């Protein structure tokens, strides 16, 4: 068995792990991955809907895979949202490309049923992803065995969750043009 030095890292399922923080390296890798994916597939889609359909499975799915493992600062989320909007609306994929937005901001994120483009909001997608992870964690907490969760994880869960009933949360994210509203329903 080889011991790693504090500066070495190991990749498992494409994610770097190390004794030192590797968040900056992963963020740079993710940016390169997104820009590279946009550069590779921008010729395939010529319409806005086509670019959106290309961006979601080819680029954003990789993005969602990596963001479950580390936090992304707010300024980077804004920059990535701008990158996604620029690609979908004007087919520009370079980092330094300029973009003039000719459509109102609220129509970009509305669903097609409300005459919108339904471009995914990265902030909301990350929050939704975290809530789903927490729901899975709480769902398995009542029937957890030591092989499923560590003892430390169970202790943290007991500190976070209230001490009543089965832990089945039903948090649903609903996007309105104003923002997110969380509706908590009883069990």
Order of alpha helices (4+ residues) and beta strands (2+ residues): beta-beta-alpha-alpha-alpha-alpha-alpha-alpha-alpha-beta-beta
